[in-house]
Amino acid sequence: MIPETDSLASKQIGVAVIRDDRDLILIDRRLAKGLLGGFWEFPGGKIEGNETVQECIKREVLEEIGIEIAVDSHLITIDHTYSHFRVNLQVYNCRYLSGEARAIECEEIRWVTIEELDNYTFPAANQEIIRALKDMVNSK
């Protein structure tokens, strides 16, 4: 039986596609325990009621990875339904500013090229982000 999507919990998520001065992108691997454990993702988290998506992204990246970033342009918005919940991902292009990236609330982090993203296992919703990044590169 297919779940009724209107009754599913929905999460509003701010997502950062962070580039450094070498044009590498920061990804992190989720903790093994918990929802989507062990998958790779672009950093971010739940938008709190009192903050903008840009404030959320800056806060989450600082808490989870320990770096300061600048939130630039909107890349893509994704609505995705998993079996037990829905997510609305507000994805922004971001620039690394300062700090040493470290795995504070994740298993590990990596700086990778857009081409290398295919070597990592991402949740289904993140595949649309990867396609958008590749489309952006191909349109240049």
DSSP file (Angstrom, degrees, kcal/mol; ACC not computed):
  #  RESIDUE AA STRUCTURE BP1 BP2  ACC     N-H-->O    O-->H-N    N-H-->O    O-->H-N    TCO  KAPPA ALPHA  PHI   PSI    X-CA   Y-CA   Z-CA
    1    1 A M              0   0    0      0, 0.0     0, 0.0     0, 0.0     0, 0.0   0.000 360.0 360.0 360.0 134.9    0.0    0.0    0.0
    2    2 A I        -     0   0    0      1,-0.1     3,-0.0     0, 0.0    81,-0.0  -0.705 360.0-116.2 -84.3 129.7    1.3    3.4   -0.9
    3    3 A P        -     0   0    0      0, 0.0     2,-0.7     0, 0.0    -1,-0.1  -0.311  28.3-107.1 -65.8 149.0    1.3    5.9    2.0
    4    4 A E    >   -     0   0    0      1,-0.2     3,-1.4     2,-0.0     4,-0.4  -0.676  27.9-150.7 -76.0 115.5   -1.0    8.9    1.8
    5    5 A T  G >  S+     0   0    0     -2,-0.7     3,-1.1     1,-0.3    -1,-0.2   0.767  89.0  65.0 -66.3 -25.7    1.5   11.7    1.2
    6    6 A D  G 3  S+     0   0    0      1,-0.2    -1,-0.3    -3,-0.0    -2,-0.0   0.782 101.5  50.8 -66.9 -24.3   -0.6   14.4    2.9
    7    7 A S  G <  S+     0   0    0     -3,-1.4    -1,-0.2     2,-0.1    -2,-0.2   0.510  88.7 105.0 -91.4  -4.3   -0.3   12.6    6.2
    8    8 A L  S <  S-     0   0    0     -3,-1.1    77,-0.2    -4,-0.4     2,-0.1  -0.492  79.6-107.3 -78.7 145.3    3.5   12.3    6.1
    9    9 A A  E     -a   85   0A   0     75,-0.6    77,-3.0    -2,-0.2     2,-0.4  -0.462  35.0-146.9 -66.4 140.9    5.6   14.6    8.2
   10   10 A S  E     -a   86   0A   0     75,-0.2     2,-0.5    -2,-0.1    77,-0.2  -0.939   7.9-158.6-117.0 135.3    7.4   17.2    6.2
   11   11 A K  E     -a   87   0A   0     75,-2.3    77,-2.7    -2,-0.4     2,-0.6  -0.944   9.1-147.0-115.6 131.2   10.9   18.6    6.9
   12   12 A Q  E     -a   88   0A   0     -2,-0.5    35,-2.8    35,-0.2     2,-0.4  -0.874  27.2-173.0 -95.6 118.8   12.1   22.0    5.6
   13   13 A I  E     -aB  89  46A   0     75,-2.9    77,-3.0    -2,-0.6     2,-0.5  -0.939  22.0-149.2-123.4 133.2   15.9   21.6    5.1
   14   14 A G  E     -aB  90  45A   0     31,-2.8    31,-1.8    -2,-0.4     2,-0.4  -0.874  23.1-166.1 -95.1 130.7   18.5   24.2    4.1
   15   15 A V  E     -aB  91  44A   0     75,-2.7    77,-2.6    -2,-0.5     2,-0.5  -0.959   7.8-151.2-125.8 136.3   21.3   22.6    2.1
   16   16 A A  E     -a   92   0A   0     27,-3.2     2,-0.8    -2,-0.4    77,-0.2  -0.908  10.2-165.1-109.8 127.8   24.8   24.0    1.2
   17   17 A V  E     -a   93   0A   0     75,-2.7    77,-2.9    -2,-0.5     2,-0.5  -0.902  28.7-164.3-103.1  98.0   26.8   23.2   -1.9
   18   18 A I  E     -a   94   0A   0     -2,-0.8     8,-2.0     8,-0.5     2,-0.4  -0.740   9.7-171.4 -95.6 124.9   30.1   24.6   -0.5
   19   19 A R  E     -aC  95  25A   0     75,-2.2    77,-2.6    -2,-0.5     6,-0.2  -0.885   7.4-152.7-111.6 144.8   33.0   25.3   -2.9
   20   20 A D    >   -     0   0    0      4,-1.7     3,-1.9    -2,-0.4    77,-0.0  -0.398  44.1 -83.9-100.6-173.2   36.5   26.2   -1.9
   21   21 A D  T 3  S+     0   0    0      1,-0.3    -2,-0.0    -2,-0.1    74,-0.0   0.585 130.0  56.7 -72.5  -7.2   39.0   28.3   -4.0
   22   22 A R  T 3  S-     0   0    0      2,-0.1    -1,-0.3     0, 0.0     3,-0.1   0.369 118.0-112.7 -96.9   2.5   40.0   25.1   -5.9
   23   23 A D    <   +     0   0    0     -3,-1.9    91,-0.3     1,-0.3     2,-0.2   0.715  69.1 146.0  69.2  24.3   36.4   24.6   -7.0
   24   24 A L        -     0   0    0     89,-0.1    -4,-1.7    90,-0.0     2,-0.4  -0.626  43.3-132.8 -86.3 153.1   36.1   21.5   -4.8
   25   25 A I  E     -CD  19 112A   0     87,-3.6    87,-2.8    -2,-0.2     2,-0.5  -0.889  11.8-129.4-111.8 136.6   32.8   20.7   -3.2
   26   26 A L  E     + D   0 111A   0     -8,-2.0    -8,-0.5    -2,-0.4     2,-0.3  -0.722  30.7 172.7 -87.9 127.0   32.4   19.6    0.5
   27   27 A I  E     - D   0 110A   0     83,-2.7    83,-2.3    -2,-0.5     2,-0.3  -0.922  12.7-156.7-126.2 157.2   30.4   16.5    1.2
   28   28 A D  E     -ED  41 109A   0     13,-2.6    13,-2.4    -2,-0.3     2,-0.5  -0.965  15.8-126.4-134.0 153.8   29.9   14.6    4.5
   29   29 A R  E     -ED  40 108A   0     79,-2.8    78,-2.8    -2,-0.3    79,-0.7  -0.870  31.9-121.7-101.3 125.3   28.9   11.1    5.4
   30   30 A R        -     0   0    0      9,-3.2     8,-0.7    -2,-0.5    76,-0.1  -0.197  38.7 -87.0 -60.7 151.3   26.0   10.8    7.8
   31   31 A L        -     0   0    0     74,-0.4     7,-0.5     6,-0.1     8,-0.2  -0.296  38.0-120.3 -56.0 144.7   26.4    9.0   11.1
   32   32 A A  S    S+     0   0    0      5,-0.3     2,-0.2     6,-0.1     5,-0.2   0.850  96.1  67.9 -61.0 -35.9   25.9    5.2   10.7
   33   33 A K  S    S+     0   0    0      3,-0.1     5,-0.2     4,-0.1     2,-0.1  -0.592  91.4  26.1 -84.6 148.1   23.1    5.2   13.2
   34   34 A G  S >  S-     0   0    0     -2,-0.2     3,-1.7     3,-0.1     2,-0.1  -0.358 103.3 -10.0 100.0-179.2   19.8    6.9   12.3
   35   35 A L  T 3  S-     0   0    0      1,-0.3     3,-0.1    -2,-0.1    -4,-0.1  -0.296 131.6  -3.8 -60.5 129.8   17.9    7.9    9.3
   36   36 A L  T >  S-     0   0    0      1,-0.2     3,-1.7     2,-0.1    -1,-0.3   0.797  92.8-170.9  56.1  31.5   19.8    7.4    6.0
   37   37 A G  T <   +     0   0    0     -3,-1.7    -5,-0.3     1,-0.2    -1,-0.2  -0.226  61.4  16.3 -56.9 137.1   22.8    6.4    8.0
   38   38 A G  T 3  S+     0   0    0     -8,-0.7    -1,-0.2    -7,-0.5    83,-0.2   0.242  93.5 124.8  85.3 -13.0   26.1    6.0    6.2
   39   39 A F    <   -     0   0    0     -3,-1.7    -9,-3.2    -8,-0.2    -1,-0.3  -0.439  61.6-119.5 -75.5 153.6   25.0    7.9    3.1
   40   40 A W  E     +E   29   0A   0     81,-3.2     2,-0.3   -11,-0.3   -11,-0.2  -0.604  40.3 168.0 -86.2 154.8   26.9   10.9    1.8
   41   41 A E  E     -E   28   0A   0    -13,-2.4   -13,-2.6    -2,-0.2     3,-0.0  -0.966  41.5 -97.4-156.2 168.7   25.2   14.3    1.6
   42   42 A F        -     0   0    0     -2,-0.3   -15,-0.1   -15,-0.2   -25,-0.1  -0.809  59.4 -97.8 -88.5 138.3   25.6   18.0    1.1
   43   43 A P  S    S+     0   0    0      0, 0.0   -27,-3.2     0, 0.0     2,-0.3  -0.134  72.7  94.6 -60.6 152.5   25.8   19.7    4.5
   44   44 A G  E     -B   15   0A   0    -29,-0.2     2,-0.3    16,-0.2   -29,-0.2  -0.960  40.4-158.2 157.6-168.6   22.7   21.3    6.0
   45   45 A G  E     -B   14   0A   0    -31,-1.8   -31,-2.8    -2,-0.3     2,-0.1  -0.987  39.5 -31.5 179.7-173.8   19.8   20.7    8.3
   46   46 A K  E     -B   13   0A   0     -2,-0.3     2,-0.5   -33,-0.2   -33,-0.2  -0.352  54.6-124.3 -67.4 133.3   16.3   21.6    9.5
   47   47 A I        -     0   0    0    -35,-2.8   -35,-0.2    -2,-0.1     2,-0.1  -0.677  26.4-136.8 -78.7 122.6   15.2   25.2    9.2
   48   48 A E    >   -     0   0    0     -2,-0.5     3,-1.7     4,-0.2     8,-0.1  -0.440  21.8-109.5 -77.8 155.6   14.1   26.4   12.6
   49   49 A G  T 3  S+     0   0    0      1,-0.3    -1,-0.1    -2,-0.1    -2,-0.0   0.721 114.2  48.2 -58.6 -25.7   11.0   28.5   12.9
   50   50 A N  T 3  S+     0   0    0      2,-0.1     2,-0.3     0, 0.0    -1,-0.3   0.225 102.3  73.0-103.3  14.4   12.8   31.8   13.7
   51   51 A E  S <  S-     0   0    0     -3,-1.7     2,-0.1     4,-0.0    -4,-0.0  -0.920  72.3-119.9-132.6 155.5   15.5   31.7   11.0
   52   52 A T     >  -     0   0    0     -2,-0.3     4,-2.4     1,-0.1    -4,-0.2  -0.382  38.3-106.6 -79.2 166.8   15.9   32.2    7.2
   53   53 A V  H  > S+     0   0    0      1,-0.2     4,-2.5     2,-0.2     5,-0.2   0.883 122.7  53.0 -62.4 -37.1   17.2   29.4    5.0
   54   54 A Q  H  > S+     0   0    0      2,-0.2     4,-2.1     1,-0.2    -1,-0.2   0.908 109.3  47.9 -65.5 -41.6   20.5   31.3    4.7
   55   55 A E  H  > S+     0   0    0      2,-0.2     4,-2.5     1,-0.2    -2,-0.2   0.901 111.4  52.1 -63.8 -40.7   20.8   31.6    8.5
   56   56 A C  H  X S+     0   0    0     -4,-2.4     4,-3.2     2,-0.2     5,-0.3   0.938 108.7  49.4 -59.3 -48.9   20.0   27.9    8.9
   57   57 A I  H  X S+     0   0    0     -4,-2.5     4,-2.4     1,-0.2     5,-0.2   0.928 112.5  46.8 -60.5 -46.6   22.7   26.9    6.4
   58   58 A K  H  X S+     0   0    0     -4,-2.1     4,-2.0     2,-0.2    -1,-0.2   0.925 115.7  46.2 -60.4 -45.0   25.3   29.0    8.1
   59   59 A R  H  X S+     0   0    0     -4,-2.5     4,-2.7     2,-0.2     5,-0.2   0.940 113.6  47.5 -63.7 -49.6   24.4   27.6   11.5
   60   60 A E  H  X S+     0   0    0     -4,-3.2     4,-2.9     1,-0.2     5,-0.3   0.906 112.2  49.0 -61.8 -43.2   24.2   24.0   10.5
   61   61 A V  H  X>S+     0   0    0     -4,-2.4     4,-2.4    -5,-0.3     5,-1.1   0.904 113.1  47.6 -64.7 -41.1   27.6   24.1    8.6
   62   62 A L  H  X5S+     0   0    0     -4,-2.0     4,-0.8    -5,-0.2    -2,-0.2   0.924 116.7  43.6 -64.8 -44.0   29.3   25.7   11.6
   63   63 A E  H  <5S+     0   0    0     -4,-2.7    -2,-0.2    -5,-0.2    -1,-0.2   0.899 124.0  33.9 -67.4 -41.7   27.7   23.2   14.1
   64   64 A E  H  <5S+     0   0    0     -4,-2.9    40,-2.0    -5,-0.2    41,-1.6   0.792 137.6  14.1 -88.1 -30.2   28.4   20.1   12.0
   65   65 A I  H  <5S-     0   0    0     -4,-2.4    37,-2.3    -5,-0.3    -3,-0.2   0.571  90.5-125.6-127.2 -17.4   31.6   20.9   10.2
   66   66 A G     << +     0   0    0     -5,-1.1    34,-0.4    -4,-0.8     2,-0.3   0.728  65.1 119.4  80.5  23.0   33.1   23.9   12.0
   67   67 A I        -     0   0    0     -6,-0.8     2,-0.4    32,-0.2    -1,-0.3  -0.882  59.3-126.0-122.4 156.2   33.6   26.3    9.1
   68   68 A E  E     +F   98   0A   0     30,-2.8    29,-2.7    -2,-0.3    30,-1.3  -0.799  34.1 179.9 -94.5 137.8   32.3   29.7    8.2
   69   69 A I  E     -F   96   0A   0     -2,-0.4     2,-0.5    27,-0.2    27,-0.2  -0.904  28.2-128.9-133.4 162.6   30.7   30.1    4.8
   70   70 A A  E     -F   95   0A   0     25,-2.4    25,-2.5    -2,-0.3     2,-0.7  -0.959  24.1-138.7-107.3 130.7   29.0   32.7    2.6
   71   71 A V  E     +F   94   0A   0     -2,-0.5    23,-0.2    23,-0.2     3,-0.1  -0.819  33.2 168.1 -91.9 118.9   25.6   31.7    1.3
   72   72 A D  E     -     0   0A   0     21,-2.7    22,-0.1    -2,-0.7    -1,-0.1   0.457  40.4  -4.2-102.1-122.4   25.3   32.9   -2.3
   73   73 A S  E     -     0   0A   0      1,-0.1    20,-3.2    19,-0.1     2,-0.3  -0.385  68.0-105.7 -83.1 151.8   22.8   32.0   -5.0
   74   74 A H  E     -F   92   0A   0     18,-0.2    18,-0.3     1,-0.2    -1,-0.1  -0.569  33.4-176.9 -70.0 131.9   19.8   29.6   -4.9
   75   75 A L  E     -     0   0A   0     16,-3.1     2,-0.3     1,-0.4    17,-0.2   0.872  55.6 -28.8 -96.7 -52.8   20.6   26.4   -6.9
   76   76 A I  E     -F   91   0A   0     15,-1.2    15,-2.6     2,-0.0     2,-0.4  -0.984  43.4-136.1-164.6 151.5   17.5   24.3   -6.7
   77   77 A T  E     -F   90   0A   0     -2,-0.3     2,-0.4    13,-0.2    13,-0.2  -0.982  25.9-167.8-115.5 132.3   14.4   23.5   -4.6
   78   78 A I  E     -F   89   0A   0     11,-2.3    11,-3.2    -2,-0.4     2,-0.6  -0.977  14.7-165.9-126.0 128.1   13.6   19.8   -4.3
   79   79 A D  E     +F   88   0A   0     -2,-0.4     2,-0.4     9,-0.2     9,-0.2  -0.968  23.7 172.4-106.7 120.4   10.4   18.2   -2.9
   80   80 A H  E     -F   87   0A   0      7,-2.5     7,-2.8    -2,-0.6     2,-0.6  -0.992  22.8-150.4-134.6 137.6   11.0   14.5   -2.3
   81   81 A T  E     -F   86   0A   0     -2,-0.4     5,-0.2     5,-0.2     2,-0.1  -0.930  12.3-174.0-110.3 120.1    8.9   11.9   -0.6
   82   82 A Y        -     0   0    0      3,-2.7     3,-0.0    -2,-0.6     5,-0.0  -0.365  48.4 -87.7 -91.8-177.2   10.5    8.9    1.1
   83   83 A S  S    S+     0   0    0      1,-0.2     3,-0.1    -2,-0.1    -2,-0.0   0.842 122.3  20.0 -65.8 -32.8    8.4    6.1    2.5
   84   84 A H  S    S+     0   0    0      1,-0.2   -75,-0.6   -76,-0.1     2,-0.3   0.429 127.6  17.8-119.8  -0.4    7.8    7.7    6.0
   85   85 A F  E     -a    9   0A   0    -77,-0.2    -3,-2.7     2,-0.0     2,-0.3  -0.984  61.7-127.0-161.5 166.4    8.4   11.4    5.5
   86   86 A R  E     -aF  10  81A   0    -77,-3.0   -75,-2.3    -2,-0.3     2,-0.4  -0.895  18.1-157.1-118.3 150.9    8.8   14.3    3.0
   87   87 A V  E     -aF  11  80A   0     -7,-2.8    -7,-2.5    -2,-0.3     2,-0.5  -0.979  10.4-160.4-127.6 144.9   11.6   16.7    2.6
   88   88 A N  E     -aF  12  79A   0    -77,-2.7   -75,-2.9    -2,-0.4     2,-0.6  -0.967  20.0-161.2-118.4 109.9   11.7   20.2    1.0
   89   89 A L  E     -aF  13  78A   0    -11,-3.2   -11,-2.3    -2,-0.5     2,-0.8  -0.836  11.0-165.0-100.0 120.4   15.3   21.0    0.2
   90   90 A Q  E     -aF  14  77A   0    -77,-3.0   -75,-2.7    -2,-0.6     2,-0.5  -0.903  20.0-163.5-100.8 105.6   16.3   24.6   -0.3
   91   91 A V  E     -aF  15  76A   0    -15,-2.6   -16,-3.1    -2,-0.8   -15,-1.2  -0.800   9.1-176.0-104.4 129.0   19.7   24.2   -1.9
   92   92 A Y  E     -aF  16  74A   0    -77,-2.6   -75,-2.7    -2,-0.5     2,-0.3  -0.939  28.9-120.7-124.5 142.9   22.2   27.1   -2.1
   93   93 A N  E     -a   17   0A   0    -20,-3.2   -21,-2.7    -2,-0.4     2,-0.3  -0.653  42.1-174.8 -72.9 134.3   25.6   27.6   -3.7
   94   94 A C  E     -aF  18  71A   0    -77,-2.9   -75,-2.2    -2,-0.3     2,-0.4  -0.917  20.1-137.3-134.4 158.3   28.0   28.6   -0.9
   95   95 A R  E     -aF  19  70A   0    -25,-2.5   -25,-2.4    -2,-0.3     2,-0.3  -0.958  22.4-121.1-118.5 134.8   31.6   29.7   -0.6
   96   96 A Y  E     + F   0  69A   0    -77,-2.6   -27,-0.2    -2,-0.4     3,-0.1  -0.552  35.1 169.9 -67.6 132.3   34.1   28.5    2.0
   97   97 A L  E     -     0   0A   0    -29,-2.7     2,-0.3     1,-0.4   -28,-0.2   0.776  51.1 -28.8-110.5 -54.5   35.4   31.5    4.0
   98   98 A S  E    S+ F   0  68A   0    -30,-1.3   -30,-2.8     2,-0.0    -1,-0.4  -0.983  80.4  66.9-162.2 167.8   37.4   30.2    7.0
   99   99 A G  S    S-     0   0    0     -2,-0.3     2,-0.7   -32,-0.2   -32,-0.2  -0.157  75.4 -76.0  99.7 164.9   38.0   27.5    9.6
  100  100 A E        -     0   0    0    -34,-0.4     2,-0.2    -2,-0.1    -1,-0.0  -0.893  45.2-128.4-102.9 116.4   39.2   23.9    9.5
  101  101 A A        +     0   0    0     -2,-0.7     2,-0.3     2,-0.0   -35,-0.2  -0.422  40.7 163.4 -64.0 129.1   36.6   21.5    8.2
  102  102 A R        -     0   0    0    -37,-2.3     2,-1.4    -2,-0.2     3,-0.3  -0.985  47.5-102.6-147.3 156.0   36.2   18.6   10.5
  103  103 A A        +     0   0    0     -2,-0.3   -38,-0.2     1,-0.2   -39,-0.1  -0.633  54.6 149.2 -82.5  90.4   33.6   15.8   11.1
  104  104 A I  S    S+     0   0    0    -40,-2.0    -1,-0.2    -2,-1.4   -39,-0.2   0.909  81.9  11.3 -88.3 -50.7   31.8   17.1   14.2
  105  105 A E  S    S+     0   0    0    -41,-1.6   -74,-0.4    -3,-0.3     2,-0.3  -0.116 124.8  60.6-121.2  34.7   28.3   15.7   13.7
  106  106 A C  S    S-     0   0    0    -42,-0.2   -76,-0.2   -76,-0.1     3,-0.1  -0.937  85.2-110.5-149.9 169.0   29.1   13.3   10.8
  107  107 A E  S    S-     0   0    0    -78,-2.8     2,-0.3    -2,-0.3    -4,-0.1   0.927  89.2 -26.7 -71.4 -45.5   31.3   10.2   10.2
  108  108 A E  E     -D   29   0A   0    -79,-0.7   -79,-2.8    -6,-0.1     2,-0.3  -0.981  54.2-137.0-162.8 166.1   33.7   12.0    7.8
  109  109 A I  E     -D   28   0A   0     -2,-0.3     2,-0.3   -81,-0.2   -81,-0.2  -0.925  15.4-173.1-129.6 155.6   34.0   14.8    5.3
  110  110 A R  E     -D   27   0A   0    -83,-2.3   -83,-2.7    -2,-0.3     2,-0.6  -0.995  22.7-138.5-147.3 145.7   35.7   15.1    1.8
  111  111 A W  E     +D   26   0A   0     -2,-0.3     2,-0.3   -85,-0.2   -85,-0.2  -0.937  41.7 168.6 -98.8 121.7   36.4   17.8   -0.7
  112  112 A V  E     -D   25   0A   0    -87,-2.8   -87,-3.6    -2,-0.6     2,-0.1  -0.863  35.2-110.1-133.8 163.2   35.6   16.4   -4.1
  113  113 A T     >  -     0   0    0     -2,-0.3     4,-0.8   -89,-0.2     3,-0.1  -0.471  38.0-108.3 -83.7 164.6   35.2   17.4   -7.7
  114  114 A I  T >4 S+     0   0    0    -91,-0.3     3,-1.0     1,-0.2     4,-0.4   0.905 122.0  53.9 -59.1 -40.5   31.8   17.4   -9.4
  115  115 A E  G >4 S+     0   0    0      1,-0.2     3,-1.0     2,-0.2    -1,-0.2   0.854 103.1  56.9 -63.1 -34.8   32.9   14.4  -11.4
  116  116 A E  G >4 S+     0   0    0      1,-0.2     3,-2.2     2,-0.1    -1,-0.2   0.654  83.0  84.3 -73.3 -14.7   33.9   12.5   -8.2
  117  117 A L  G X< S+     0   0    0     -3,-1.0     3,-1.7    -4,-0.8    -1,-0.2   0.823  79.8  66.1 -57.1 -30.7   30.3   12.8   -6.8
  118  118 A D  G <  S+     0   0    0     -3,-1.0    -1,-0.3    -4,-0.4    -2,-0.1   0.665  90.2  65.6 -65.3 -15.7   29.4    9.7   -8.8
  119  119 A N  G <  S+     0   0    0     -3,-2.2     2,-0.3    -4,-0.1    -1,-0.3   0.458  94.7  71.4 -84.6  -1.3   31.8    7.7   -6.6
  120  120 A Y  S <  S-     0   0    0     -3,-1.7     2,-0.7    -4,-0.2   -81,-0.1  -0.869  82.2-120.6-120.3 149.6   29.7    8.3   -3.4
  121  121 A T        +     0   0    0     -2,-0.3   -81,-3.2   -83,-0.2    -3,-0.1  -0.804  36.5 179.8 -93.4 114.3   26.3    6.9   -2.4
  122  122 A F        -     0   0    0     -2,-0.7   -81,-0.2   -83,-0.2     5,-0.1  -0.776  34.7 -96.2-109.1 153.5   23.8    9.8   -1.8
  123  123 A P    >>  -     0   0    0      0, 0.0     3,-1.1     0, 0.0     4,-0.7  -0.283  45.5-102.4 -60.6 157.6   20.1    9.6   -0.7
  124  124 A A  H >> S+     0   0    0      1,-0.3     3,-1.3     2,-0.2     4,-0.5   0.861 119.9  56.8 -53.1 -43.5   17.7    9.8   -3.6
  125  125 A A  H >> S+     0   0    0      1,-0.3     3,-0.8     2,-0.2     4,-0.6   0.824 100.7  59.2 -61.9 -31.0   16.7   13.4   -3.0
  126  126 A N  H <> S+     0   0    0     -3,-1.1     4,-2.1     1,-0.2     3,-0.3   0.699  86.8  75.6 -72.5 -18.8   20.4   14.4   -3.4
  127  127 A Q  H <X S+     0   0    0     -3,-1.3     4,-2.3    -4,-0.7    -1,-0.2   0.859  91.9  55.0 -60.9 -34.2   20.6   13.0   -6.9
  128  128 A E  H <X S+     0   0    0     -3,-0.8     4,-2.2    -4,-0.5    -1,-0.2   0.848 105.5  52.3 -67.4 -33.5   18.7   16.0   -8.2
  129  129 A I  H  X S+     0   0    0     -4,-0.6     4,-2.4    -3,-0.3    -2,-0.2   0.931 109.3  49.2 -65.0 -45.6   21.3   18.3   -6.6
  130  130 A I  H  X S+     0   0    0     -4,-2.1     4,-2.3     1,-0.2    -2,-0.2   0.910 110.9  49.9 -61.7 -42.9   24.1   16.4   -8.4
  131  131 A R  H  X S+     0   0    0     -4,-2.3     4,-2.7     1,-0.2    -1,-0.2   0.917 110.1  51.0 -61.0 -42.8   22.2   16.7  -11.7
  132  132 A A  H  X S+     0   0    0     -4,-2.2     4,-2.1     1,-0.2    -2,-0.2   0.892 110.1  49.7 -62.7 -39.8   21.7   20.4  -11.2
  133  133 A L  H  X S+     0   0    0     -4,-2.4     4,-1.9     2,-0.2    -1,-0.2   0.916 112.5  46.7 -64.3 -43.3   25.4   20.9  -10.5
  134  134 A K  H  X S+     0   0    0     -4,-2.3     4,-2.6     1,-0.2    -2,-0.2   0.896 111.5  51.4 -66.7 -39.5   26.4   18.9  -13.6
  135  135 A D  H  X S+     0   0    0     -4,-2.7     4,-1.5     1,-0.2    -1,-0.2   0.890 108.3  52.6 -61.6 -39.3   23.8   20.9  -15.7
  136  136 A M  H  < S+     0   0    0     -4,-2.1     4,-0.3     1,-0.2    -1,-0.2   0.907 112.0  45.1 -63.9 -42.4   25.3   24.1  -14.4
  137  137 A V  H >< S+     0   0    0     -4,-1.9     3,-1.2     1,-0.2    -2,-0.2   0.908 112.7  50.6 -67.3 -42.9   28.8   23.0  -15.4
  138  138 A N  H 3< S+     0   0    0     -4,-2.6    -1,-0.2     1,-0.2    -2,-0.2   0.742 105.2  57.2 -69.5 -22.6   27.7   21.8  -18.9
  139  139 A S  T 3<        0   0    0     -4,-1.5    -1,-0.2     1,-0.2    -2,-0.2   0.532 360.0 360.0 -85.8  -5.7   25.9   25.1  -19.6
  140  140 A K    <         0   0    0     -3,-1.2    -1,-0.2    -4,-0.3    -2,-0.1   0.472 360.0 360.0 -80.8 360.0   29.1   27.1  -19.1
